[in-house]
Amino acid sequence: MIKIIGIPGSLRRGSYNAALLRAAAELTPEGAELAIESILGIPLYDGDEEDARGLPARVVELKERIAGADGLLLATPEYNNSIPGVFKNAVDWLSRPPADIARVFGGKPVAVIGASPGGFGTVLSQNAWLPVLRTLGTRPWFGGRLYVSRAHTVFDETGALTDETIRKQLRQFLSGFVDFITSVSSAAKSPIG
């Protein structure tokens, strides 16, 4: 079973990106499972606090979940044409200490999706994640992009994804990402000839 961790980059209860991940969990192909995590409870990064108290418990827990997963799916909002501060802050904590980066993120297949009420989806935020993901040593999947624009029109009041076109795109995206995870895993296991 392929295990994927999904993380929405918003703390808002009615987050479109959390709703998008819930839809993704429903549409994940057979043979894979998507577990949704949260960045709730991760404080602002402060090196003095890290030196004095170590890593917050929520950071340690989330790092271990990511390290144990086969893939990582980030669902990013877009604030002021970039990555939301709260989401980047969480990843900054998750990269501490630097000696853990390779264990948690090294070679990890990662995909980015996002939903926004704006007309361009989250194209700028998704692009802003790419140098961060490269720095962490992940294996970003470039085979597909999913930008959900005008999110308020594709989710109902309960947060269910009701737009059939977006559901189909999400299903195809997930299928491609699972195939990518499988190929990365197979390549890592095959002997060098």
Secondary structure, DSSP 4 states (H G I P E B T S, - for coil): -EEEEEEES---TT-HHHHHHHHHHHHPPTTEEEEE---TTPPPP-HHHHHHH-S-HHHHHHHHHHHT-SEEEEE---BTTB--HHHHHHHHHHT-SGGGHHHHHTT-EEEEEEE-SSTTTTHHHHHHHHHHHHHTT-EE--S--EEE-SGGGTB-TTS-B--HHHHHHHHHHHHHHHHHHHHHHHHHHSPP-
